[in-house]
Structure formats: structure tokens, C-alpha cells
């Protein structure tokens, strides 16, 4: 320990990448000393259960301790957060990645690291390589096992945490089919990217760059997308059972009332379909260069144009009125 009980400074500190998530950098730092990121976080004074929590919760005193330990500024540490504490349910509890981004890092002699945007359920595609993010290990076929970001011999390695051995990232990922006959094309990708950008800005308290239906000071964009997510999950009769973070639950006077479904809790393909629908239904016509078609019943018949009217007809009868209010709301309330 250094002066005044502060943790001693560490001799080996990897410099954070510009777009890196805090939990990713902390994992790389811990790997230098064959530690778990959770253990290093507790040593710095973070009273949280799991390093992933720190992508939202950065605490001043622990930040100062970590700054002393690593030589980084507290501003650099704060900049790695990907959401505010009240947006914790938007942060994923498992790794997702773009294999081309990871492959590029490995080719440069670096180690795998996570972008801040990958940690949030607002992001389902790589904005650089224009492909869906992956979450299933190519080697063991599991999600959420910690594969691809495994500590070994002082660094993170692209290893399978279940079967061991290197993960082959050199082939193309398996084709992922979006639900409801949706497809990634110039128009849908443009809408989706705009929504992703503004959702990520909203998660850290920054102003939006685009107008979206119904957004106001009382109804942020994240709330509207949460409502659309729930409406769609009810319609397709798919309600996952996520485990709310314990630290988040302890902060709520009534966590059940505060809980809401977000795309972060869903498989990437389903989250991508929901966000694509939301981006089209909440945007105005300036985004559209061509009609967007969909197959809501997934009947594999010729798709129909996606409009607010046929979207509402598709919804479960119990939520149709609610859905119509959202997708027909005016802009700039």
C-alpha cells in the first residue's frame, strides 16, 4: 500500500483503446497479474459484484485509487463508461463481438478487447464492417461462457473458455437470419445506425442527433424503445427471464416496478429485428430511399411493405392501442 492507505501503483498497465469499455480494459489490466478483473476492482475499492457492473458504476473514491494504481487520469477512467447507472439494464451481461475487429487487433499484435458500444443492447451491428455482432463461440457453441476473452500468461487471448484451445476467427461467421423477413440493405442499415447512435448517446446523457416519434423530456428515446420491445415480445410470446443485477436491485425502492425489458437481454438476431423495426417506425421519411418489406408471420410468402398500419395489425390485440400510440406519435413533442 502507498501513502494514506492508497493501493500501490502497478508497474504494467495497458493503455486503454479509444473506444474501449471499462470492463474490457480492467480485464486486460488484471490479466497482466494473472488476476480476475473482479479481484482487481475490489482491491481498488469498487464495492460491486462483477467487473461488468463498472461499465455503468464508476465511483469517485475508487476511481481515484485506480488512477493512483495505474497512472491514468480519472477523466480517462470515466470516459470508458458506456452508460449511466439508471441505464444498467441496457448493458449486456455477456460478450459480443465483431470477428473482423477482433481479428484486426490480433493481426496488429494486440489482444482481443471490447468496444464500449458492444456492451450496450443498443448496438447489434459493427458500424465499421457492417455485419451483425456475434455472441456464440465458434468452438463450443455457447453464449455467455467468457470465450474469446480469456486470461492466459499475462494477456487476454482468443481462446474457448469451455473446451480450451484457440478460436478460429479466419472464416466468415455463420449467416444469421433476421426475424420477420427483415433484411439488411442500404435503407434499413441507415435507419438502424441512426437509432443505434442516438440510443448510445442517450445512455450517457448526450443530446440526440435525429428526431424520433414521441421523444420528449418526459419520454426519452430509451423508454420508447423499451416499450416497443415489450410490445413485440408479448406479440411473439417470448418473455426471457433475465437475472436483474443485484447491485441495481438494491438501489430500487421497488425493483419489480423499475424493471423493464431491453434489447441487451435478447439474442443478437432478435434484438436486431426489434431495433430495425423501431428505427423504421419511429423515423421520418428522410431516411427512406426505397420501401422496406417484411414478412410478419414468417410465412415465406412475398413480403409486404412495412407501414405503421400493418405493424399495428400484427401486434397482439392486448397491446395494439399502445403500439399505435407509439408509432403514430408526432415528432418534437
Secondary structure, DSSP 8 states (H G I E B T S, - for coil): --GGG-----S------TTB-HHHHHHHHHHTTT--HHHHHHHHT---SSGGGGGT---HHHHHHHHHHH---HHHHHTT--S-GGGGGGB-SS--B-HHHHHHHHHTT-----BHHHHBTT--B-TTT-SB-B-B-TTT--BSS-TT-EEETTEEE-B-TTT-SB---SS-------GGG----HHHHHHHHHHHHHHHHHHTT---SS--BT--SSS-HHHHHHHHHHHHHHHTT--------HHHHHH-SSHHHH----GGGS-HHHHHHHHHHHHHHSS-GGG-SS--EE-TT---S--EE--HHHHHHHS-GGGHHHHHHHHT--B--
